[in-house]
Amino acid sequence: MKTPLIRSSKLSELNGCNVWLKMESAQPTGSFKQRSIGNACLNYVEKGAKRFVSSSGGNAGISVAYMGKLLGVAVTVVVPKTTSQTAIDLMRQESAQVIVHGDSWIEANEHALSFVSEEAVYIHPFDDQYLWDGVACIIDEVIEEGVRPSAVVLSVGGGSLLSGVAQGLHTHHLDIPIYAIETEGTASLNTSIQRGRHISLDQVTGIATTLAAKRVCEQAFKISQQQNVQGIMVADADTVSACLKFLDDHRTLVEPACGASLSILYDQKVSFSPSDEVLVIVCGGASITFDQLAKYVQQFAI
Ligand SMILES: *Cc1c(COP(=O)(O)O)cnc(C)c1O
Protein backbone atom coordinates (compact mmCIF):
# COMPACT_ATOMS: atom_id res chain seq x y z
CA MET A 1 0.00 0.00 0.00
CA LYS A 2 1.12 3.58 -0.70
CA THR A 3 2.10 5.42 2.46
CA PRO A 4 2.13 9.11 3.39
CA LEU A 5 5.28 11.17 2.98
CA ILE A 6 5.31 13.83 5.67
CA ARG A 7 7.68 16.74 6.24
CA SER A 8 8.37 16.74 9.96
CA SER A 9 8.42 20.35 11.15
CA LYS A 10 9.90 19.31 14.47
CA LEU A 11 12.74 17.18 13.10
CA SER A 12 13.40 19.60 10.24
CA GLU A 13 13.85 22.45 12.70
CA LEU A 14 16.00 20.33 15.03
CA ASN A 15 18.36 19.31 12.22
CA GLY A 16 18.36 22.54 10.21
CA CYS A 17 17.24 20.88 6.97
CA ASN A 18 14.16 19.21 5.49
CA VAL A 19 13.39 15.91 7.17
CA TRP A 20 10.89 13.72 5.35
CA LEU A 21 9.12 10.80 7.01
CA LYS A 22 8.03 7.87 4.86
CA MET A 23 5.32 6.48 7.08
CA GLU A 24 5.59 2.72 6.61
CA SER A 25 4.02 2.54 10.07
CA ALA A 26 0.76 3.32 8.23
CA GLN A 27 0.81 -0.02 6.40
CA PRO A 28 -2.13 -2.30 7.31
CA THR A 29 0.20 -4.53 9.32
CA GLY A 30 2.07 -1.58 10.84
CA SER A 31 5.47 -2.06 9.21
CA PHE A 32 7.35 -1.90 5.91
CA LYS A 33 7.20 -5.73 5.83
CA GLN A 34 3.96 -5.24 3.97
CA ARG A 35 6.14 -4.10 1.04
CA SER A 36 8.70 -6.87 1.18
CA ILE A 37 6.63 -9.84 2.33
CA GLY A 38 3.63 -8.53 0.38
CA ASN A 39 5.53 -8.62 -2.90
CA ALA A 40 7.08 -12.03 -2.20
CA CYS A 41 3.72 -13.58 -1.33
CA LEU A 42 2.09 -12.18 -4.50
CA ASN A 43 4.86 -13.63 -6.63
CA TYR A 44 4.87 -17.06 -4.99
CA VAL A 45 1.09 -17.36 -5.36
CA GLU A 46 1.46 -16.65 -9.06
CA LYS A 47 3.99 -19.46 -9.15
CA GLY A 48 1.48 -21.85 -7.57
CA ALA A 49 2.01 -21.61 -3.80
CA LYS A 50 -0.90 -23.16 -1.87
CA ARG A 51 0.50 -22.43 1.60
CA PHE A 52 2.96 -19.96 3.10
CA VAL A 53 5.35 -21.09 5.82
CA SER A 54 7.14 -18.61 8.07
CA SER A 55 9.16 -18.76 11.26
CA SER A 56 9.10 -15.11 12.17
CA GLY A 57 7.67 -14.16 15.53
CA GLY A 58 7.64 -10.53 14.48
CA ASN A 59 6.48 -8.23 11.73
CA ALA A 60 7.45 -10.61 8.91
CA GLY A 61 5.21 -13.35 10.34
CA ILE A 62 2.39 -10.85 10.82
CA SER A 63 2.63 -9.74 7.18
CA VAL A 64 2.75 -13.34 5.92
CA ALA A 65 -0.43 -14.02 7.91
CA TYR A 66 -2.08 -10.90 6.49
CA MET A 67 -1.13 -11.75 2.91
CA GLY A 68 -2.35 -15.33 3.30
CA LYS A 69 -5.79 -14.14 4.35
CA LEU A 70 -5.88 -11.54 1.57
CA LEU A 71 -4.89 -14.06 -1.12
CA GLY A 72 -6.87 -17.00 0.28
CA VAL A 73 -3.72 -19.02 0.96
CA ALA A 74 -3.24 -21.07 4.15
CA VAL A 75 -0.46 -19.87 6.46
CA THR A 76 1.63 -21.71 9.02
CA VAL A 77 3.89 -19.65 11.28
CA VAL A 78 6.18 -21.49 13.69
CA VAL A 79 7.43 -19.17 16.43
CA PRO A 80 9.73 -19.72 19.41
CA LYS A 81 8.44 -19.56 22.99
CA THR A 82 9.99 -16.10 23.38
CA THR A 83 7.47 -14.58 20.95
CA SER A 84 5.21 -11.88 22.40
CA GLN A 85 1.53 -12.64 22.88
CA THR A 86 0.77 -9.42 20.96
CA ALA A 87 2.47 -10.83 17.85
CA ILE A 88 0.83 -14.26 18.18
CA ASP A 89 -2.61 -12.63 18.60
CA LEU A 90 -2.05 -10.49 15.50
CA MET A 91 -1.16 -13.56 13.42
CA ARG A 92 -4.13 -15.58 14.70
CA GLN A 93 -6.39 -12.63 13.99
CA GLU A 94 -5.42 -13.07 10.33
CA SER A 95 -6.43 -16.76 10.62
CA ALA A 96 -2.86 -18.07 10.46
CA GLN A 97 -2.02 -21.37 12.13
CA VAL A 98 0.52 -20.39 14.79
CA ILE A 99 2.68 -23.16 16.26
CA VAL A 100 4.80 -22.29 19.27
CA HIS A 101 7.92 -24.47 19.14
CA GLY A 102 11.42 -24.31 20.60
CA ASP A 103 13.35 -21.94 22.83
CA SER A 104 14.90 -19.92 20.04
CA TRP A 105 14.31 -18.94 16.45
CA ILE A 106 16.75 -21.61 15.21
CA GLU A 107 14.56 -24.42 16.56
CA ALA A 108 11.34 -22.77 15.41
CA ASN A 109 12.82 -22.29 11.96
CA GLU A 110 13.94 -25.92 11.72
CA HIS A 111 10.42 -27.05 12.57
CA ALA A 112 8.97 -24.60 10.03
CA LEU A 113 11.24 -25.97 7.30
CA SER A 114 9.81 -29.45 7.89
CA PHE A 115 6.46 -28.16 6.53
CA VAL A 116 7.95 -26.86 3.30
CA SER A 117 7.06 -28.64 0.05
CA GLU A 118 6.54 -27.75 -3.58
CA GLU A 119 3.20 -26.13 -2.73
CA ALA A 120 4.04 -24.91 0.77
CA VAL A 121 6.49 -22.09 0.22
CA TYR A 122 8.88 -20.77 2.83
CA ILE A 123 8.81 -16.97 3.01
CA HIS A 124 12.20 -15.70 4.13
CA PRO A 125 12.02 -12.63 6.40
CA PHE A 126 14.85 -10.70 4.70
CA ASP A 127 16.86 -12.63 2.10
CA ASP A 128 15.02 -12.81 -1.23
CA GLN A 129 15.03 -10.65 -4.37
CA TYR A 130 11.21 -10.37 -4.31
CA LEU A 131 11.44 -8.75 -0.86
CA TRP A 132 13.91 -6.12 -2.08
CA ASP A 133 11.82 -5.41 -5.21
CA GLY A 134 8.84 -4.67 -2.96
CA VAL A 135 10.86 -2.35 -0.74
CA ALA A 136 12.35 -0.46 -3.71
CA CYS A 137 8.85 0.92 -4.46
CA ILE A 138 9.22 3.14 -1.38
CA ILE A 139 11.77 5.21 -3.30
CA ASP A 140 9.60 5.28 -6.45
CA GLU A 141 6.80 6.83 -4.39
CA VAL A 142 9.06 9.45 -2.81
CA ILE A 143 10.34 10.53 -6.23
CA GLU A 144 6.77 10.60 -7.59
CA GLU A 145 5.88 13.05 -4.85
CA GLY A 146 8.60 15.37 -6.07
CA VAL A 147 11.12 14.85 -3.26
CA ARG A 148 14.71 13.99 -4.26
CA PRO A 149 16.43 12.88 -1.07
CA SER A 150 20.08 13.75 -0.42
CA ALA A 151 20.39 11.18 2.41
CA VAL A 152 18.37 8.25 3.75
CA VAL A 153 18.15 7.03 7.34
CA LEU A 154 16.93 3.47 7.95
CA SER A 155 17.17 0.64 10.46
CA VAL A 156 18.94 -2.65 9.75
CA GLY A 157 18.00 -6.11 10.99
CA GLY A 158 18.67 -8.79 8.38
CA GLY A 159 19.14 -6.15 5.71
CA SER A 160 16.11 -6.36 3.38
CA LEU A 161 15.14 -2.74 4.01
CA LEU A 162 18.68 -1.60 3.21
CA SER A 163 18.88 -3.85 0.13
CA GLY A 164 15.54 -2.66 -1.26
CA VAL A 165 16.12 1.03 -0.57
CA ALA A 166 19.61 0.86 -2.12
CA GLN A 167 18.08 -0.81 -5.18
CA GLY A 168 15.43 1.94 -5.44
CA LEU A 169 18.03 4.69 -5.13
CA HIS A 170 20.16 3.03 -7.79
CA THR A 171 17.17 2.90 -10.18
CA HIS A 172 16.71 6.66 -9.77
CA HIS A 173 20.45 7.39 -10.10
CA LEU A 174 20.64 8.69 -6.54
CA ASP A 175 24.17 8.13 -5.26
CA ILE A 176 23.57 9.43 -1.73
CA PRO A 177 24.59 8.36 1.77
CA ILE A 178 22.47 5.73 3.47
CA TYR A 179 22.70 5.87 7.26
CA ALA A 180 22.30 2.26 8.43
CA ILE A 181 21.19 2.21 12.05
CA GLU A 182 21.44 -0.68 14.50
CA THR A 183 21.37 -0.92 18.26
CA GLU A 184 24.61 -1.82 20.05
CA GLY A 185 23.25 -5.29 20.84
CA THR A 186 22.21 -6.09 17.27
CA ALA A 187 25.09 -4.57 15.28
CA SER A 188 25.67 -7.34 12.74
CA LEU A 189 26.05 -4.92 9.83
CA ASN A 190 27.99 -2.24 11.73
CA THR A 191 30.47 -4.84 12.98
CA SER A 192 30.84 -6.22 9.44
CA ILE A 193 31.49 -2.69 8.11
CA GLN A 194 34.09 -2.04 10.82
CA ARG A 195 35.92 -5.30 10.13
CA GLY A 196 35.53 -5.12 6.37
CA ARG A 197 34.18 -8.66 6.22
CA HIS A 198 30.80 -10.34 6.52
CA ILE A 199 30.64 -11.56 10.12
CA SER A 200 28.05 -13.33 12.29
CA LEU A 201 27.53 -12.16 15.85
CA ASP A 202 27.77 -14.82 18.58
CA GLN A 203 24.72 -13.37 20.24
CA VAL A 204 22.27 -10.52 19.95
CA THR A 205 21.02 -8.59 22.97
CA GLY A 206 18.71 -5.76 23.99
CA ILE A 207 15.15 -4.67 23.39
CA ALA A 208 15.24 -4.14 19.60
CA THR A 209 14.41 -7.80 18.92
CA THR A 210 13.13 -6.89 15.45
CA LEU A 211 16.72 -5.99 14.49
CA ALA A 212 18.19 -9.11 16.09
CA ALA A 213 19.65 -10.88 13.07
CA LYS A 214 23.04 -12.39 13.93
CA ARG A 215 24.09 -12.06 10.31
CA VAL A 216 22.81 -9.74 7.59
CA CYS A 217 22.04 -11.12 4.14
CA GLU A 218 24.83 -11.27 1.57
CA GLN A 219 23.19 -8.52 -0.49
CA ALA A 220 23.18 -6.05 2.43
CA PHE A 221 26.85 -6.67 3.15
CA LYS A 222 27.69 -6.26 -0.54
CA ILE A 223 25.84 -2.93 -0.66
CA SER A 224 27.69 -1.72 2.44
CA GLN A 225 30.97 -2.37 0.62
CA GLN A 226 29.98 -0.88 -2.73
CA GLN A 227 27.72 2.06 -1.91
CA ASN A 228 27.89 5.01 0.45
CA VAL A 229 26.60 3.26 3.58
CA GLN A 230 27.36 4.93 6.91
CA GLY A 231 26.82 2.63 9.89
CA ILE A 232 25.69 4.11 13.20
CA MET A 233 24.98 2.29 16.46
CA VAL A 234 22.64 3.61 19.12
CA ALA A 235 21.85 2.59 22.70
CA ASP A 236 18.56 0.90 23.62
CA ALA A 237 17.68 3.86 25.84
CA ASP A 238 18.02 6.24 22.86
CA THR A 239 15.53 4.19 20.85
CA VAL A 240 12.97 4.35 23.67
CA SER A 241 13.42 8.07 24.09
CA ALA A 242 12.90 8.56 20.34
CA CYS A 243 9.75 6.37 20.34
CA LEU A 244 8.33 8.50 23.13
CA LYS A 245 9.10 11.82 21.40
CA PHE A 246 7.76 10.51 18.10
CA LEU A 247 4.52 9.49 19.79
CA ASP A 248 4.07 13.04 21.03
CA ASP A 249 5.25 14.79 17.86
CA HIS A 250 3.60 12.59 15.23
CA ARG A 251 1.04 10.66 17.29
CA THR A 252 2.38 7.35 16.01
CA LEU A 253 3.51 4.43 18.16
CA VAL A 254 6.54 2.57 16.74
CA GLU A 255 8.88 -0.19 17.91
CA PRO A 256 12.38 0.50 19.28
CA ALA A 257 13.62 -0.96 15.95
CA CYS A 258 12.15 2.13 14.31
CA GLY A 259 13.02 4.43 17.22
CA ALA A 260 16.65 3.57 16.41
CA SER A 261 16.42 5.48 13.11
CA LEU A 262 14.40 8.31 14.62
CA SER A 263 16.95 8.74 17.41
CA ILE A 264 19.55 9.77 14.85
CA LEU A 265 17.42 12.83 14.08
CA TYR A 266 16.23 13.52 17.62
CA ASP A 267 19.78 13.31 18.98
CA GLN A 268 21.32 15.10 15.98
CA LYS A 269 23.88 12.36 15.42
CA VAL A 270 24.64 13.56 11.88
CA SER A 271 25.27 17.20 10.97
CA PHE A 272 23.24 17.89 7.86
CA SER A 273 23.49 21.05 5.78
CA PRO A 274 20.54 23.41 5.18
CA SER A 275 20.10 22.18 1.61
CA ASP A 276 19.76 18.54 2.72
CA GLU A 277 16.57 16.59 2.08
CA VAL A 278 16.75 13.75 4.58
CA LEU A 279 14.45 10.81 4.06
CA VAL A 280 13.71 8.73 7.15
CA ILE A 281 12.09 5.36 6.62
CA VAL A 282 9.63 5.10 9.51
CA CYS A 283 9.67 1.31 9.40
CA GLY A 284 7.03 1.06 12.17
CA GLY A 285 6.46 -2.29 13.89
CA ALA A 286 3.34 -3.90 15.35
CA SER A 287 4.91 -5.68 18.33
CA ILE A 288 4.60 -2.66 20.59
CA THR A 289 1.85 -1.45 22.88
CA PHE A 290 1.62 1.68 25.00
CA ASP A 291 2.07 -0.50 28.12
CA GLN A 292 5.27 -2.01 26.72
CA LEU A 293 6.68 1.41 25.84
CA ALA A 294 5.81 2.63 29.35
CA LYS A 295 7.74 -0.36 30.77
CA TYR A 296 10.79 0.52 28.66
CA VAL A 297 10.54 4.12 29.82
CA GLN A 298 10.69 2.87 33.42
CA GLN A 299 13.44 0.34 32.70
CA PHE A 300 15.71 3.01 31.23
CA ALA A 301 14.60 5.74 33.65
CA ILE A 302 13.66 8.11 30.82
C1 LIG B 1 11.96 -6.14 9.74
C2 LIG B 1 12.05 -4.83 10.39
C3 LIG B 1 13.26 -4.11 10.48
C4 LIG B 1 14.55 -4.65 9.93
O1 LIG B 1 14.46 -4.89 8.58
P1 LIG B 1 15.52 -5.85 7.84
O2 LIG B 1 15.07 -5.86 6.46
O3 LIG B 1 15.46 -7.18 8.50
O4 LIG B 1 16.85 -5.21 8.00
C5 LIG B 1 13.24 -2.89 11.10
N1 LIG B 1 12.12 -2.38 11.63
C6 LIG B 1 10.94 -3.01 11.56
C7 LIG B 1 9.75 -2.39 12.17
C8 LIG B 1 10.86 -4.26 10.94
O5 LIG B 1 9.69 -4.89 10.89
Ligand as a Chemical Component Dictionary entry (heavy atoms), coordinates in Angstrom:
data_LIG
# 
_chem_comp.id                   LIG 
_chem_comp.type                 NON-POLYMER 
_chem_comp.pdbx_formal_charge   0 
_chem_comp.three_letter_code    LIG 
# 
loop_
_chem_comp_atom.comp_id 
_chem_comp_atom.atom_id 
_chem_comp_atom.alt_atom_id 
_chem_comp_atom.type_symbol 
_chem_comp_atom.charge 
_chem_comp_atom.model_Cartn_x 
_chem_comp_atom.model_Cartn_y 
_chem_comp_atom.model_Cartn_z 
_chem_comp_atom.pdbx_ordinal 
LIG C1 C1 C 0 11.964 -6.139 9.737  1  
LIG C2 C2 C 0 12.047 -4.830 10.387 2  
LIG C3 C3 C 0 13.260 -4.112 10.485 3  
LIG C4 C4 C 0 14.548 -4.654 9.930  4  
LIG O1 O1 O 0 14.456 -4.892 8.580  5  
LIG P1 P1 P 0 15.519 -5.853 7.841  6  
LIG O2 O2 O 0 15.071 -5.864 6.456  7  
LIG O3 O3 O 0 15.463 -7.178 8.502  8  
LIG O4 O4 O 0 16.848 -5.213 8.001  9  
LIG C5 C5 C 0 13.245 -2.888 11.095 10 
LIG N1 N1 N 0 12.125 -2.377 11.627 11 
LIG C6 C6 C 0 10.938 -3.008 11.561 12 
LIG C7 C7 C 0 9.753  -2.388 12.170 13 
LIG C8 C8 C 0 10.863 -4.259 10.935 14 
LIG O5 O5 O 0 9.690  -4.893 10.889 15 
# 
loop_
_chem_comp_bond.comp_id 
_chem_comp_bond.atom_id_1 
_chem_comp_bond.atom_id_2 
_chem_comp_bond.value_order 
_chem_comp_bond.pdbx_ordinal 
LIG C1 C2 SING 1  
LIG C2 C3 SING 2  
LIG C2 C8 DOUB 3  
LIG C3 C4 SING 4  
LIG C3 C5 DOUB 5  
LIG C4 O1 SING 6  
LIG O1 P1 SING 7  
LIG P1 O2 DOUB 8  
LIG P1 O3 SING 9  
LIG P1 O4 SING 10 
LIG C5 N1 SING 11 
LIG N1 C6 DOUB 12 
LIG C6 C7 SING 13 
LIG C6 C8 SING 14 
LIG C8 O5 SING 15 
# 
